[in-house]
Amino acid sequence: MSRISLTPAARDALRGDEVVFFDWHVTGLCCADAGEFSVRPLRRLRLPRRARPLGATGLVYAHPTAWVHLTELPVTIDCRPLWRWRRFTSDLPPDAGLRCCLGRPLYGPPT
C-alpha cells in the first residue's frame, strides 16, 4: 500500500468534491518513451475511469502508469496558493518520471 500523505494546507485547499490526481504525461526521449508526473485537483466526477486510488484516505488517485511507479513510495503532497490559484506539489524529485523509466530509484543514491 502506498504511503501518500497530504499536508494540512493541501487538505484545506481541496474542495468537498475534489481529489488530488497524479497524471502521467508521455514525453519522447531518444528512441524510448518516458514520462513525467503532474499533480492537480480534480472533481471526483471528472476522474478518468482508469484512475486508481493511492493511499487509504480516498483523496489521492493516479493515472495507471503513474500508479505503478508511486504505489510503494512515501510521497507528501502540499498546496501553495499562488494569488487566486491553487498549486499542488509533491516532494518527488523534478526528474522523477525519467528516473522511473530508466529503472533508477527516486530517493537515495543511484544504483
C-alpha positions, 0 to 999 in steps of 0.5 A, a space after each residue: 500500500 502506498 504511503 501518500 500523505 497530504 499536508 494540512 494546507 493541501 487538505 484545506 485547499 481541496 474542495 468537498 468534491 475534489 481529489 488530488 490526481 497524479 497524471 502521467 504525461 508521455 514525453 519522447 526521449 531518444 528512441 524510448 518513451 518516458 514520462 513525467 508526473 503532474 499533480 492537480 485537483 480534480 472533481 471526483 466526477 471528472 476522474 478518468 475511469 482508469 484512475 486508481 486510488 493511492 493511499 487509504 484516505 480516498 483523496 489521492 488517485 493516479 493515472 495507471 502508469 503513474 500508479 505503478 511507479 508511486 504505489 510503494 513510495 512515501 510521497 507528501 503532497 502540499 498546496 501553495 496558493 499562488 494569488 487566486 490559484 491553487 498549486 499542488 506539489 509533491 516532494 518527488 524529485 523534478 526528474 522523477 518520471 525519467 528516473 522511473 523509466 530508466 529503472 533508477 530509484 527516486 530517493 537515495 543514491 543511484 544504483 
